[in-house]
């Protein structure tokens, strides 16, 4: 029975580590998107800018 629990703990730890890496990757990707949006929207004026601005505030 102890072996079963050990395997579950290892699987849980492995899954947690994988998900942590995925979360880090997602955070980096979102930061890149936000940076790209900032670069792009700083050049826009009028309706083009105001149409998308609220979603990023």
N, C-alpha and C positions, 0 to 999 in steps of 0.2 A: 504494500500500500504506500509506503514512503517513496518508492520509485515513481509512482504515478503522480504524486504531488510535486516531486522534483521536476518531472518533465513539464508539468503545467506551469510551474514557476519559471522555468527556462523559456518556454514558449511565450509566456506573458512578458518577460523581460525583453525577448527578441522583438516581439510585436511593438512594445513601447519604444524601443530604440529605433525601429523602422519608422514608426509614426512621427517620432521626434524629428528625424531627418527630413521626412516629407513636409512637416510643418515649417522647418527652417527654409527649405527650398521654396515653398509657397510664399513665405514672408519676403524672401529676396525677389521673387518674381513680381509680387505686388508692389514692392518698393521701386522696381524698375519701371513698371507701368505708371505709377504715380509720378515718377521723375519725367518720363516721356510725355505724360499728359501736361505737366507743368511747362516743359519746353515748348510743346505745341500750342497750348492755350495762351501762353504769354504773347504770341504773335497774332492771335485772332482778335477781331473786334466785332462789335455789333451783335446781331442775332446769332451768328455762328458761335460766339463765345458764351453768350448768356443762355443758350439752349442747353449746354452741357455743364456749365459751371456749378449749379446746385448739387449735382450728383457727386462732385468731388470735394465739396466743402465739409 
